[in-house]
Amino acid sequence: MRDIEVNINDSGQRIDRFLKKYLNNASTSMIQKFLRTKKIKVNRKKVDSSYILALNDVINIFIYEDFFQMAGQFSSGGAFVAVLFTV
């Protein structure tokens, strides 16, 4: 679980746009699903994707830490990334 406090630079922004920047490898539909299934909340309450962030809001992200580590591994900066799975 991660908690992010909204600062003055991020206030006044829609939560889905903020999360797109924060979770740069997550697709828009994945962010929508996280909001819809209450894996991402604001001030411990479910919010819609059109919610406007206010100063000192706390975004609660209930996603496994493996997701953040995996997202960091696949950040390629536009280069092709090959992923191999072995059984």
N, C-alpha and C positions, 0 to 999 in steps of 0.2 A: 504494500500500500504506500502511496505517496501523497503528500499534501503540498499544494502549491499555493502560496499567498499572492494574490494579485496586487501588483504595484501600480503606481500612477501611469506608467507607460502602457500597461495592458488594460487599464480600465476603459470602459466605453466601447469595448470590442465584443463581437459575438463570440460565444464560447466555442462554437465549431471552428471558427477561423483561428482562434488562439490555439486550440488543440492541434490543428493542422500544422502549425508552426512547431509546437512542442513535441508532437509525435510525428515527425516529418516523414516517416516511412509508412504510416498508417493511412489507408485510403479513407476517403470521405464517408463511404458507406460503413466502414468499420467504426469510425468515430460516431456515426449516427447510431449504430447498433450498441456501442458502449453506453451512450447516453440513454437509449431506450430501455436497455436491460439493467440500468442502475449500477453499472460498473464505474461510471463517472458521475459524481454528484457535486453540487456547489453548496457549501455550508451544511453538509449532510442531508440535503434535500434533492430530490429528482428535479431536473430542469430540462426544458426543451432546447433544441439546438439553436434556437433564435434568442436565447437568454443573453442579455447584455451584462458583461462583467462590471462590477462596481469595485471601487477601491477597498482593499482589505478583505475581499471575498476569499474564501479558502476552497480550492478545487480539490476534491477527494477522489483519487484514482485507485480503484480496487482491481488492479490488473497485476498478474504475477510479474515479479522482477525479471524473470526469464524473457518476457516480451521486450523489455527495455534493452536488455543485453543483446537479444537477437536483432532488434531494430538497429542497434549501433553497428553490428557486424555487417549488415546489408546496406549501410549507407555508403554509396559508391560515388556520389558526386557526378552522376550521369554516365559512368563507365559501365560496361557490361559485367555482370556478376554471374558466375557459374556456380550452381549449387548441386552437389552430388549427394545422393542418398544411397546407402548400401544397406542390404538386408542381411 
